[in-house]
Each structure stands twice: as structure tokens, then as C-alpha cells.
Amino acid sequence: METKTRGTGSVDLRALALDLLLEAERGTDYENRLLKDTLEKYDYLDGREKAFFKRLVDGVTERRLQLDYILDQFSSLPARKMKPLIRCILRMGAYQILFMDGVPDSAACNEAVKLAKKRRFSQLSGFVNGVLRKLCAKKDAIVWPDREEEPVRFLSVRYSMPEWIVESWVKEYGMERTQSMLAALLERRPLTIRLSERLSEEEKKALLEALRKAGCRVTPHPLLGYVLEGAEGVASLPGFAEGAFTVQDAASMAVAECAGIRELVRLRKQEKEEKAGLFVLDVCAAPGGKACQAAELLDGAGMVLARDLTEGKISYIRDNAARLRLPNLHAQIWDAQTPDETLLERADVVLADLPCSGLGVMGRKADIRYRVSPEGLSEVAGLQRRILSTVWKYVKPGGLLLYSTCTVNREENEDMAAWFLRQFPFEPQEPAMALPASCREGEPEGCVRFLPGENGTDGFFIAVFRRKD
């Protein structure tokens, strides 16, 4: 796959991928955001070309550590000492050779050499060609670390995960479970969608049928929502513009369900009308999936206030709320660390899906593994404690606070839940939805843990707390 022509111009997909990967490695932005922006800019590419470009960028990003290990076996110069552009060209070539069966080895080598020459590294084009030709000839003879003698290094290389993360997971989950989690993070993940609560059963059936006729494979998710495969751009699918469905991971959907908002609404509607309105506060709401879900579950019997730090994030929440037709969701800029005296003891439910290390979503945001550090984990845990020390005061006596993260790190999850219960007048509350046994196994009361590869979700953690009367 070479280029895509539009008018008198053309796009070299590999050159485009090279630029994006170099920018991501410099740390100017996250790879998934750069990829999204690039695909939007080159929206005229056809589906096959977009898929090739996305697969190459995502694959090189998530396999970066492994690719460097392999290149070191066929290069006289270690990957870490190469010029960044040459190293990136070699990673792209190696990924195509090892993991993209639809690309002939000769094409992967030739295109890599062309890229080096186009970028004014003609003097190194022979080096690029030599390394990749050696890899083509001996790719079945790659030497891996010994699993028995170096178990952490073996997992680190085979699944392209920094050793310190592997080591911490092995201590927490054991060797076999860690390997299963790492393997799951490298699998291609389909989208999960949540259908709008305002749809009747007949309307839901009609929507699912329309999605299938549009070429999608739609199956119920074992936990919540539906798995959507084969979609070429969600925004163009039937029902999206009308707000009939939204993209949301099943573990994220579980937060509002664990709060039991449906039952709270039912009970309130049995009371006097002036007491019917529930107030839900989402303190770190962007991109707004949980806030929108809560607004739908309220069924006209209350409102949601969604807050986040920047105008960009708030605009995104407002756009989602408008598309989903949610007049009872209001969004505003607010730093969750800053106390708001006007909200003291007002909220029936506070959703605190706080900033975290993101280790549970590395299957969707591959470069997180290279950005996070042990020191960073402690820093983000400190931020979580500062936010929780502020937002607990907004919960009414008898109300609920749901703490959640998209990570599988104990310091940010179970340890944080234990700290919260020691510090503030709350008690653990059993989740309001039925959950797979694996989510509760070994977890403290009120806590739910989703691990990659076990329930078809991202890695996720939820703790349900009730404020004491």
C-alpha cells in the first residue's frame, strides 16, 4: 500500500505514520489523540487505507519495546543509540515483516529504504536495508529471554511492557494471570456501545438490525451493552447522529449501574413530588460517558452536573449531551480540588472517576506504558487523595460516592478505598448490580475489579461508599 491520490496531491501512508510516531515518541501528545486528529484530517482515505495506517501506528507503538529487542539481534548498533528517525523506520519495517501478513517482506524493506532516502538519510539506507533483510531471513530464529530463568524479562519482551510494571503485576496477580492480562492488552479490541435509555424495546431491536444492515457485527456484551465489530467510522452509522447509542466500555457503564440510580429514581417517584428530583454530581466528567448515562437513568426525575478542568473537555461533554438529547445534564468548568461551598451535602450521588495512571486502558492507549513511572503513580495517588478530601463533602448523609479508575494498580484502587474509609464518615456499600464472581474475588466489601482479558472490558476499578447518617 503506497499512496492515496486526491486531486493533484498524494499521501504516503508510511511517511505519515513515521511523522506521527516520531511526534508521539517526543511526548508532544498521546498517540491515540494524534491518530484521531490525523484520520480526521485525511478523512478522504478509504477504509482499507485508514485500517492499514491505524494498524501500523498502533502496532509499532504497542510493540515498541519488543521491536527494539528484536532489532538489537540484527543490528550492529543498538536501537537506543540509533538516530530517532532511523530507529522509527526500522521499527515500522520490522512490524510489517513480523505482524502484517498482508505486506510482503520485500515491500516492507523497500519502502523503509525509500523513506530513509526521502528524509535525506541516503547514507544510512544501506544500513536500514541490511538490518531488515537479516530479519526477513532469520525471523523464525529470534532468541527470546528464558521464561524460567528470567520470567519478568520474558514477559516484558514478549508483551512489550516495561519490566517494572510486569514485576508489580506478578507480585499482585501471579505469573499466569499477569501473562493473561498482558496478552489481552495486545489483542485488537472491538467497540462497545450503550443504547439510549429513551429507546423502547422495539426501537432497540430496529436499531440493532439497522447496524447489522450497515455491515456491523453486533452481539450482546456479557456484562453490559453491545459489542460492535466491522464499523468503518462510528459517526456515520445509523442512529449515532440521532443519539440512539454512544460508545462506552462496559466497565465504565457499570459505574452508574453499581450506584443503583434506577432504583433510587423508582423510590423517589413513590415519594412526594417535591422530593422527586435526584441530584448527581460528576466531578471529573470528561469525556462524559458516565454523566450522560446517569442523566438518561434519571428518566426526567433529576439532573446531572458534570464538571472538568478545561473548556475543551466541557465542550466535548456538552456536544455528547446535545447529541444524546439530555437537557437535564449541565456542564461547567471546575477544578475538583477546589471546594464549592454551594454544593455541601447536596448530591444524592457523586461520581468520582478520577485521574489515574491508566494502566487498565493500555489496550486502547498503548503509549501509556512508556509514559508512566513508579514516581508518577505516587503523584497521581496524591492527586486522588486531594480530590477525594474535597468532594466527599458534597454527598448528602445517606448518599453515595462512587470512586473509580481505569487502572489495575493497587495503590490507586484498593489502598485508596481503604484510606478513604479511614479518613471520612463513609461505609462500604454493596454494588446495586449483579457482577461476575471474578470481579469480586478477593476484593474488599463494596469494591469491584475488572482485569484485562477476563470479562471483555478494560482494566477498571469501582468502589461504592455510602455516607453515614
C-alpha positions as CSV (number, residue, x, y, z in Angstrom):
1,M,0.0,0.0,0.0
2,E,1.7,3.1,-1.3
3,T,-0.2,6.3,-1.5
4,K,-3.6,7.8,-1.8
5,T,-4.2,10.4,-4.5
6,R,-6.6,13.3,-4.1
7,G,-6.6,15.8,-6.9
8,T,-3.0,16.7,-7.7
9,G,-1.7,15.7,-4.3
10,S,-0.9,12.3,-2.7
11,V,-0.4,10.8,0.7
12,D,2.4,8.4,1.5
13,L,0.8,6.4,4.3
14,R,4.1,5.1,5.7
15,A,5.6,8.6,5.7
16,L,2.5,9.9,7.5
17,A,2.9,7.1,10.1
18,L,6.6,8.0,10.5
19,D,5.8,11.6,11.3
20,L,3.1,10.6,13.8
21,L,5.2,8.1,15.6
22,L,8.1,10.5,15.9
23,E,5.9,13.1,17.3
24,A,4.3,10.7,19.8
25,E,7.8,9.5,21.0
26,R,8.8,13.1,21.6
27,G,5.9,13.3,24.0
28,T,4.1,16.2,22.4
29,D,0.8,14.4,22.7
30,Y,-0.7,11.0,23.2
31,E,-0.6,8.6,20.2
32,N,-4.3,7.9,20.2
33,R,-5.1,11.7,20.0
34,L,-2.6,12.2,17.3
35,L,-4.0,9.3,15.4
36,K,-7.6,10.6,15.8
37,D,-6.6,14.1,14.5
38,T,-4.7,12.6,11.6
39,L,-7.5,10.4,10.5
40,E,-9.9,13.3,10.7
41,K,-7.5,15.4,8.5
42,Y,-7.2,12.7,5.9
43,D,-10.8,11.6,6.1
44,Y,-10.9,11.1,2.3
45,L,-8.8,8.0,2.6
46,D,-10.8,4.9,2.0
47,G,-11.5,2.3,4.7
48,R,-8.7,-0.1,3.7
49,E,-6.1,2.7,3.8
50,K,-7.3,4.0,7.1
51,A,-7.1,0.5,8.5
52,F,-3.6,0.0,7.2
53,F,-2.4,3.3,8.7
54,K,-4.1,2.8,12.0
55,R,-2.8,-0.8,12.3
56,L,0.8,0.3,11.6
57,V,0.8,3.2,14.0
58,D,-0.9,1.3,16.8
59,G,1.2,-1.8,16.3
60,V,4.5,0.0,16.3
61,T,3.5,1.9,19.4
62,E,2.4,-1.0,21.5
63,R,5.2,-3.3,20.3
64,R,8.0,-0.7,20.6
65,L,9.9,-2.4,23.4
66,Q,9.7,-5.8,21.7
67,L,10.7,-4.4,18.3
68,D,13.8,-2.7,19.8
69,Y,14.8,-6.0,21.4
70,I,14.4,-7.8,18.1
71,L,16.3,-5.2,16.1
72,D,19.2,-5.4,18.5
73,Q,19.7,-9.0,17.4
74,F,20.2,-8.0,13.7
75,S,21.9,-4.6,14.1
76,S,25.5,-3.8,14.9
77,L,24.2,-0.6,16.6
78,P,21.8,-0.9,19.5
79,A,18.4,0.6,18.8
80,R,18.7,3.0,21.7
81,K,21.8,4.6,20.0
82,M,20.3,5.0,16.6
83,K,19.1,8.3,15.2
84,P,15.4,8.6,16.2
85,L,14.2,8.7,12.6
86,I,16.2,5.6,11.5
87,R,15.1,3.7,14.6
88,C,11.5,4.5,13.9
89,I,11.8,3.5,10.2
90,L,13.3,0.2,11.3
91,R,10.5,-0.4,13.9
92,M,7.9,0.2,11.2
93,G,9.7,-2.2,8.8
94,A,10.1,-4.8,11.5
95,Y,6.5,-4.6,12.5
96,Q,5.3,-5.1,8.9
97,I,7.6,-8.1,8.5
98,L,6.6,-9.8,11.8
99,F,3.0,-8.9,12.3
100,M,1.4,-7.8,9.0
101,D,0.9,-10.8,6.8
102,G,-0.7,-8.8,4.0
103,V,2.6,-6.9,3.4
104,P,5.3,-8.8,1.5
105,D,8.7,-8.8,3.2
106,S,10.3,-7.3,0.1
107,A,7.8,-4.4,0.2
108,A,8.5,-3.7,3.9
109,C,12.2,-3.5,3.2
110,N,11.9,-1.5,0.0
111,E,9.5,1.1,1.5
112,A,11.8,1.5,4.5
113,V,14.8,2.2,2.3
114,K,12.7,4.8,0.3
115,L,11.7,6.5,3.5
116,A,15.3,6.8,4.6
117,K,16.3,8.4,1.3
118,K,13.3,10.7,1.2
119,R,14.3,12.0,4.6
120,R,17.8,12.8,3.5
121,F,19.5,9.8,5.1
122,S,20.7,8.1,1.9
123,Q,24.0,7.3,3.6
124,L,22.1,5.1,6.1
125,S,19.7,3.5,3.6
126,G,22.1,0.5,3.2
127,F,22.1,0.0,6.9
128,V,18.3,0.0,7.0
129,N,18.2,-2.4,4.1
130,G,20.8,-4.7,5.7
131,V,19.1,-4.9,9.1
132,L,15.6,-5.6,7.7
133,R,16.9,-8.2,5.2
134,K,18.6,-10.1,8.0
135,L,15.4,-10.0,10.0
136,C,13.5,-11.4,7.0
137,A,15.9,-14.3,6.6
138,K,16.1,-15.2,10.3
139,K,12.7,-14.1,11.8
140,D,12.0,-17.7,12.8
141,A,15.2,-17.8,14.8
142,I,14.7,-14.8,17.2
143,V,16.1,-15.6,20.6
144,W,13.8,-14.7,23.5
145,P,14.6,-14.4,27.2
146,D,14.2,-17.7,29.1
147,R,10.8,-17.9,30.8
148,E,12.1,-19.9,33.7
149,E,15.4,-18.1,34.3
150,E,14.2,-14.6,33.6
151,P,10.4,-14.6,34.0
152,V,9.9,-10.8,34.3
153,R,12.2,-10.0,31.4
154,F,10.5,-12.8,29.3
155,L,7.0,-11.2,29.9
156,S,8.4,-7.7,29.4
157,V,9.9,-8.5,25.9
158,R,7.2,-10.9,24.6
159,Y,4.4,-8.5,25.5
160,S,6.3,-5.2,25.2
161,M,5.7,-4.0,28.7
162,P,8.2,-2.2,30.9
163,E,9.8,-4.6,33.5
164,W,8.7,-2.5,36.5
165,I,5.1,-2.9,35.5
166,V,5.4,-6.6,34.9
167,E,7.2,-7.1,38.2
168,S,4.5,-5.3,40.2
169,W,1.7,-7.3,38.5
170,V,3.5,-10.6,39.0
171,K,3.7,-9.7,42.8
172,E,0.0,-8.8,42.8
173,Y,-1.6,-11.3,40.4
174,G,1.0,-14.1,39.9
175,M,2.8,-15.2,36.8
176,E,-0.1,-16.9,34.9
177,R,-2.7,-14.2,35.5
178,T,-0.2,-11.5,34.6
179,Q,0.6,-13.2,31.3
180,S,-3.1,-13.5,30.5
181,M,-3.6,-9.7,31.2
182,L,-0.6,-8.8,29.1
183,A,-1.8,-10.9,26.2
184,A,-5.2,-9.4,26.4
185,L,-3.8,-5.9,26.2
186,L,-2.2,-6.8,22.8
187,E,-5.4,-8.1,21.3
188,R,-7.4,-6.0,19.0
189,R,-10.4,-4.6,20.9
190,P,-13.8,-4.1,19.3
191,L,-16.0,-1.2,20.3
192,T,-18.6,-1.5,23.0
193,I,-21.8,0.6,22.6
194,R,-24.6,1.6,25.0
195,L,-28.1,2.0,23.6
196,S,-30.0,5.1,24.8
197,E,-32.3,4.5,27.7
198,R,-35.1,6.5,26.0
199,L,-35.4,3.8,23.3
200,S,-38.3,1.3,23.6
201,E,-37.5,-2.4,23.2
202,E,-38.9,-2.3,19.7
203,E,-36.7,0.7,18.8
204,K,-33.7,-1.0,20.2
205,K,-34.4,-4.1,18.0
206,A,-34.8,-1.9,15.0
207,L,-31.5,0.0,15.7
208,L,-29.6,-3.2,16.1
209,E,-31.0,-4.5,12.8
210,A,-30.0,-1.2,11.1
211,L,-26.5,-1.6,12.4
212,R,-26.2,-5.1,11.0
213,K,-27.5,-4.0,7.6
214,A,-24.8,-1.3,7.6
215,G,-22.2,-4.1,7.7
216,C,-21.6,-4.3,11.5
217,R,-21.5,-7.4,13.6
218,V,-23.5,-6.7,16.8
219,T,-23.6,-9.0,19.7
220,P,-24.6,-8.6,23.4
221,H,-21.7,-7.9,25.7
222,P,-21.6,-10.4,28.6
223,L,-21.7,-7.6,31.1
224,L,-23.5,-4.5,29.7
225,G,-24.1,-3.0,26.3
226,Y,-23.3,-4.5,22.9
227,V,-20.0,-5.4,21.1
228,L,-19.8,-3.6,17.7
229,E,-17.3,-5.0,15.1
230,G,-16.7,-4.1,11.5
231,A,-17.6,-0.4,11.8
232,E,-15.9,2.0,9.4
233,G,-16.4,5.2,11.3
234,V,-19.0,5.2,14.1
235,A,-20.3,8.7,13.4
236,S,-21.7,7.6,10.0
237,L,-23.6,4.6,11.4
238,P,-27.4,4.6,11.7
239,G,-28.7,6.1,14.9
240,F,-25.4,7.8,16.0
241,A,-26.3,11.4,14.9
242,E,-29.8,10.9,16.5
243,G,-28.3,9.9,19.8
244,A,-29.6,6.4,19.8
245,F,-26.3,5.0,21.0
246,T,-22.9,6.0,22.3
247,V,-19.5,4.4,22.5
248,Q,-18.7,3.4,26.1
249,D,-16.7,0.5,27.6
250,A,-18.8,-2.0,29.6
251,A,-16.8,-1.4,32.8
252,S,-17.5,2.3,32.5
253,M,-21.2,1.6,32.1
254,A,-21.0,-0.4,35.4
255,V,-20.3,2.7,37.5
256,A,-23.8,4.2,37.1
257,E,-25.4,0.7,37.4
258,C,-23.5,0.0,40.6
259,A,-24.9,3.2,42.1
260,G,-28.4,1.9,41.6
261,I,-29.7,5.1,40.0
262,R,-32.7,3.2,38.5
263,E,-33.8,2.1,41.9
264,L,-33.2,5.5,43.5
265,V,-35.4,7.1,40.9
266,R,-38.2,4.5,41.4
267,L,-38.1,5.1,45.2
268,R,-38.1,8.9,44.8
269,K,-41.1,8.7,42.4
270,Q,-43.1,7.0,45.1
271,E,-42.4,9.9,47.5
272,K,-44.0,13.4,47.3
273,E,-43.4,15.2,44.0
274,E,-41.3,18.0,45.5
275,K,-38.8,15.3,46.7
276,A,-38.6,13.5,43.4
277,G,-35.6,15.1,41.8
278,L,-32.2,13.4,42.3
279,F,-29.0,15.3,42.0
280,V,-26.0,13.6,40.6
281,L,-22.6,15.3,40.5
282,D,-19.7,14.1,38.3
283,V,-16.6,15.8,39.5
284,C,-14.2,14.7,36.7
285,A,-16.6,14.0,33.9
286,A,-14.8,14.2,30.5
287,P,-15.5,12.8,28.0
288,G,-18.9,12.4,29.7
289,G,-19.9,8.8,29.2
290,K,-20.9,8.2,32.9
291,A,-22.6,11.6,33.3
292,C,-24.7,11.1,30.2
293,Q,-25.6,7.6,31.3
294,A,-26.6,8.9,34.7
295,A,-28.7,11.6,33.1
296,E,-30.6,9.0,31.0
297,L,-31.1,6.8,34.0
298,L,-32.7,9.7,35.9
299,D,-35.6,9.4,33.4
300,G,-36.6,13.1,33.9
301,A,-36.5,12.8,37.7
302,G,-33.4,14.9,38.4
303,M,-30.4,16.5,37.0
304,V,-26.6,15.9,36.5
305,L,-23.9,18.4,37.0
306,A,-20.8,17.4,35.0
307,R,-17.5,19.2,35.8
308,D,-14.0,19.2,34.4
309,L,-10.9,21.4,34.1
310,T,-10.9,22.9,30.7
311,E,-13.2,24.5,28.1
312,G,-12.2,21.8,25.6
313,K,-13.3,19.0,27.9
314,I,-16.6,20.8,28.8
315,S,-17.4,21.4,25.1
316,Y,-16.9,17.7,24.4
317,I,-19.4,16.8,27.3
318,R,-21.9,19.4,26.0
319,D,-21.7,18.0,22.5
320,N,-22.3,14.5,23.7
321,A,-25.2,15.7,25.9
322,A,-26.8,17.5,22.9
323,R,-26.4,14.5,20.6
324,L,-28.0,12.2,23.2
325,R,-30.8,14.8,23.9
326,L,-30.1,15.3,27.6
327,P,-31.5,18.6,28.7
328,N,-31.0,17.5,32.4
329,L,-27.2,17.4,32.0
330,H,-25.3,20.7,32.8
331,A,-21.6,21.0,32.3
332,Q,-19.2,23.6,33.8
333,I,-15.5,24.2,34.2
334,W,-14.4,23.5,37.8
335,D,-11.2,22.1,39.4
336,A,-12.3,19.2,41.5
337,Q,-9.6,20.1,44.1
338,T,-11.3,23.5,44.7
339,P,-14.1,23.4,47.4
340,D,-17.5,24.6,46.4
341,E,-19.5,25.7,49.4
342,T,-22.7,25.8,47.4
343,L,-22.7,22.1,46.9
344,L,-22.2,20.9,50.5
345,E,-24.3,17.9,51.3
346,R,-26.5,18.4,48.2
347,A,-25.7,15.4,46.0
348,D,-27.5,12.1,46.1
349,V,-24.7,10.5,44.1
350,V,-21.2,11.8,43.5
351,L,-19.3,10.1,40.6
352,A,-15.5,10.4,41.2
353,D,-13.9,8.8,38.2
354,L,-10.5,10.4,39.0
355,P,-7.3,11.0,37.0
356,C,-5.2,7.8,37.2
357,S,-2.2,6.0,35.7
358,G,-4.5,4.5,33.0
359,L,-2.8,1.0,33.2
360,G,-6.1,-0.6,32.5
361,V,-6.7,1.0,29.2
362,M,-3.3,0.3,27.6
363,G,-5.0,-1.9,25.1
364,R,-6.6,1.3,23.7
365,K,-3.8,3.8,24.6
366,A,-0.7,1.8,24.0
367,D,1.9,4.6,24.7
368,I,0.7,4.9,28.4
369,R,3.1,2.1,29.2
370,Y,6.1,4.2,28.2
371,R,4.9,7.4,29.8
372,V,4.0,6.2,33.3
373,S,6.6,5.7,36.0
374,P,6.7,4.4,39.6
375,E,7.1,8.0,40.8
376,G,4.2,9.1,38.7
377,L,1.9,6.5,40.3
378,S,2.6,8.1,43.7
379,E,2.0,11.6,42.4
380,V,-1.4,10.6,40.9
381,A,-2.4,8.8,44.1
382,G,-1.7,12.1,45.9
383,L,-3.9,14.0,43.5
384,Q,-6.7,11.4,44.0
385,R,-6.5,11.9,47.8
386,R,-6.7,15.7,47.4
387,I,-9.8,15.5,45.2
388,L,-11.5,12.9,47.5
389,S,-10.7,15.1,50.5
390,T,-12.8,17.8,48.8
391,V,-15.6,16.1,47.1
392,W,-16.8,13.8,49.9
393,K,-18.5,16.9,51.5
394,Y,-20.9,17.2,48.6
395,V,-22.6,13.9,49.4
396,K,-25.8,14.0,51.4
397,P,-26.0,11.9,54.6
398,G,-27.1,8.6,53.3
399,G,-26.0,9.4,49.8
400,L,-23.4,7.6,47.6
401,L,-19.9,8.3,46.4
402,L,-18.6,6.1,43.6
403,Y,-14.8,6.2,43.2
404,S,-13.5,4.7,40.0
405,T,-10.3,4.4,38.0
406,C,-9.2,2.9,34.7
407,T,-6.2,1.2,36.2
408,V,-5.2,-2.1,37.9
409,N,-2.7,-0.6,40.3
410,R,-3.5,-1.4,44.0
411,E,-2.1,1.9,45.3
412,E,-4.7,3.8,43.3
413,N,-7.5,1.3,43.9
414,E,-7.9,-0.9,46.9
415,D,-5.4,1.0,49.0
416,M,-7.2,4.3,48.1
417,A,-10.5,2.8,49.1
418,A,-9.1,1.7,52.5
419,W,-7.6,5.2,53.0
420,F,-10.9,6.9,52.2
421,L,-12.9,4.8,54.7
422,R,-10.3,5.6,57.4
423,Q,-10.5,9.3,56.8
424,F,-14.1,10.2,56.2
425,P,-17.6,9.3,57.5
426,F,-18.5,6.6,55.0
427,E,-19.1,2.9,54.9
428,P,-18.7,0.4,52.1
429,Q,-21.9,-0.2,50.1
430,E,-22.6,-3.3,48.1
431,P,-22.9,-2.6,44.3
432,A,-26.5,-2.5,43.1
433,M,-25.9,-4.7,40.0
434,A,-25.1,-8.4,39.7
435,L,-21.4,-8.9,38.8
436,P,-19.3,-11.8,37.6
437,A,-17.6,-13.6,40.5
438,S,-14.1,-12.8,39.1
439,C,-14.8,-9.1,39.7
440,R,-15.4,-9.6,43.4
441,E,-12.9,-12.4,44.2
442,G,-10.5,-11.2,46.9
443,E,-11.8,-7.6,46.8
444,P,-12.8,-5.6,49.9
445,E,-16.5,-5.0,50.6
446,G,-18.0,-2.6,48.1
447,C,-15.1,-2.9,45.7
448,V,-15.2,-4.2,42.1
449,R,-12.2,-5.0,39.9
450,F,-12.1,-5.7,36.2
451,L,-8.9,-7.1,34.8
452,P,-8.0,-7.1,31.1
453,G,-8.9,-10.4,29.4
454,E,-11.4,-11.6,32.0
455,N,-14.8,-10.0,31.3
456,G,-14.4,-8.4,27.9
457,T,-13.7,-4.9,29.4
458,D,-10.8,-2.5,30.0
459,G,-9.0,-2.8,33.3
460,F,-11.2,-0.9,35.8
461,F,-11.9,-0.4,39.5
462,I,-15.1,0.8,41.3
463,A,-15.6,1.4,45.0
464,V,-19.1,2.2,46.3
465,F,-19.3,4.2,49.6
466,R,-22.4,5.4,51.5
467,R,-22.1,8.4,53.7
468,K,-23.2,7.7,57.2
469,D,-26.3,9.4,58.5
